[in-house]
Amino acid sequence: MRSNNNILVKLKSAGYQLNNKFLVEGVSLEVQKGKIVTLIGPNGSGKSTTAKIALGIYKNIEGEVEKYTDKIGYVPQKISIDWTLPIRVNDFMVLTDNINNEQIDKALSLTGVIHLKNKNLGNLSGGEFQRVLLARAISKKPELLVLDEPVQGVDFTGEIALYQLIKKISEELNCGILLISHDLHTVMSATDHVVCLNGHVCCSGSPTDVAHNHEYKALFGEQASKTLTIYEHKHDHVHTNEGDIKKN
């Protein structure tokens, strides 16, 4: 029995081995409704593996996974698309799932790309495509959303706008989000809890707590710590879908 009805997934000393070698081990974390938990760490630190453990993709794991919802949306780190095929955004939304037109319109509207509904995927910018991927993942209003590097291929201004969008999705759908990110300078603006991995949990807590942790500093350097500590996004302006900045 869970003591907190808001918990969506809980990992207890979870780990996964491949060829008798741990990709990640001893990971404990939980994701609650309306909260964003961000996994950070260097390449090969076990971030994607941890996300797949939480999703239930890996079965023969160490430790335990307690999952309290089956309503899950997922944006993987890599997705294979033949960009030469004339696939419209609308077609892409229904490729692997039965989603009605109303669900499509609501999801595309929430992510700010409803105007791209009939545009070919191959003609989208990196930021536009990431917003379409997010729309596809939230089209059935998941309770848990797992996002693996959701701002890749996007410039710095676009990254900030996408993190703001992810925060908005969390608030409007009241869903819990497990977010994988390498963008340490922008994590603070969106996340509630940070878990720093390097094959195991180096440290965890609020972004500020993690930034001051000596293990985090040893892993990423003093300068990265200062960058994460001082970054707080000022909401005196908004970012448009085109990446422009407008003052409020």
N, C-alpha and C positions, 0 to 999 in steps of 0.2 A: 504493500500500500504506500502511496506517496503522501507525504504530509502537506504538500503544497499543490493545490489543484491547478495552478498555473503552469506547472512543469510540463513540458512537451517531450523532451528527451533528456536522459541522464546517463552519463558514462561513469563507470566506477572502475578505476585502475585498468582501463581498456588498452589493449595492444593487439598488434597483428604481425605475424611472422611470414616471411617468404623465403623459401630455401634455407630454413633454419636460422634466419637473421631477422631480428625485429626491425620493421620499418618505423614503428612507433610503439611505445609501451608506457604503462602506468598513467594513462590520461584520465583524469576525473574532471568533469564539467557538467553543467546543466544549462538548458535553454528554456526560458519561460516566455509565456505570451507577452507580446509587446516589448520584448527586450532584444537587444542586438549583442551577440557574443562574437568577438573577432579573434580568429586564429592568425598569429603572425609568426614569422620565423624564416630562416634562410632556405634556399632551395634544398630539397631533400630532407627537410626537417620533420616531415610527417603530417603536414597540414591537410593535404588532399586525402591521405589515408585515414586520418581522424574523421573527416567529413563522411567518408564512405562507410566507416564503422557506425557512425551515427545514423546513416541512411539505411543500414542493414544490408549493404551490398556485400560486405565481407562477413562470412558466416563463422568460420573457424577462428574466433578471436579469443584473446585472453581477457579476463575480467568480465564485466557485465555491461549490457546496454538495456536500459529501461525506456521503452518508447510508449508514449501515451496518446499518440495520434497517428492516423493513417492518411491524414490530409496534408500531403507534403508536396512542395514545389522545389525544383532543382535546376540550377544553371551550372552545367559542368565547365571545367576550365577550357576544354577543347571540344569543338563540335565540327564534324566533317561535313562540308557542304560542297557540292559541285557548282561553283559560282557561274559556270557557263549555262546552267539550266535557267530558264525564265520563270523562277518561282517568285510569286508575289508574297508580300507580307501576310496577306489573308490566307493564302495557300499554306504557308509555313506554319501558321498558328494551328492548323488542323491536321498536320501531317501524321502525328502519332497519337492523337487524342480526339475524342468526340466533344468539341466545343461549339456551342451555338453562337449565332451572330451577335446576340446581346452580350454574351460573355466576352467575345472578342473586342467589341467596341468599348466596353467598360475598362478592360485591361489596357488596351492601347491608349485610351483617354487618360487613365491614371498615370501611365508612364510618359505621356506627352507626345505620342507619335500616331494618333488617330489619323492624321493627315497623310500618313505614309501607307495606309492600309492596302492600296492597290499598286504600290511601287514595287519594282523588282528588288529582291534582296541584294543583288550584285551592285545596285546603284546607291546603297546606303553607306553613310560614313560609319566609322568605328563606333562612335557614340550612339548613333541611331540604331545600329544593329544590337548593341548591348541593351538598349531600351526595349527593343522587340523581344529579345531573349527574356528579359524581366517580365514583360507583358505575358508571354507564353507561360512562364512559370507561375504567375499569380492568377491566371484566367479562371481557375476553379476555386479561388479564395482559400489557399492553403493556410493551415494553422502554423506549420513549420516551413520555413523557406531556407534552403541551403544554397549559398552563392559562392562558387569557387573562382576567385579572381575576376569579379564582375566588371572591372574597369579597364581590363587589358585592351590595348590598341586605342586608348583615348588619351588626349592631351591633358595637361594639368587642370585647366579650367573645366574641361569636360568631366574629369575625375571628381572634382568638388561637387559639380551639379549632380552626378550620379549618386554620390554618397548622400546628398540631401534628399534625392528621390528615394533611396533605400530607407532612409529614416522616415520619410512620408508614408511609404508602403507599410512599414511596421506600425505606425500610428493609426493609419486609416483601416487596415485590415486586422489590427490587434494581433498580428502574427509574430511568433518568435523567429529570429533570423540567426543562422550560423554563417558567418561571413569569413572567407579567407582573403587576406590582403597582404601585399608587400609594401603598400603605400603608407609607411609609418607616419608621415607628416600630415596625413588627412584622417587617420583613424579617429583622433580625438573628437572630431566634429560629429560623429554619428554613433559611436559604440557605447554600450553600457559597461561591458566587461571585456577585458583582453586576456587571452591565454597565449603566452609565448612558448613556442615549441622548438626543440632541437633534438628530436628523437624521443624526448620526454618533456614534461612540463618544467620549463626553467623557472617561470614565475607566472603569476596571474593576479588580476585585480582590476581596479579602475585604470584608464589610460595613464593618469598621472602617477599612480602607484607603480605601475610597470616601468614607466620612464625613469623612475628614481631607483629601481631595483638594480643591485650590482651585477646580477647575472645577465640582465638585459643589456646593461652597459658593456659588459665583457663580450657579449655576442655581436652587438651592433656598433659599439663605439660611443664615446662620450658625446660626439657631435649629433648623432642620431637621437640620443637621449634628450639633448637640449631642444632639438627640432620638435620632437613629439611633445615635450613639456610646454613649450611656448605657443604651440599652434592652437588657437581657438577661433573658429570661424565666426566672423562678424555678420550678423543678419541685417545689415543696412542696405543690402542690395539683393537682387535675384539673378540667377543664371538662366537665360533663355535656352530653348532646345538647340539653337544654332551656336551656342557657346558664347553669346554676347552677355555683357554685364549691364544691368539697368539698376539705377538707384531707386530705392523705395521712396 
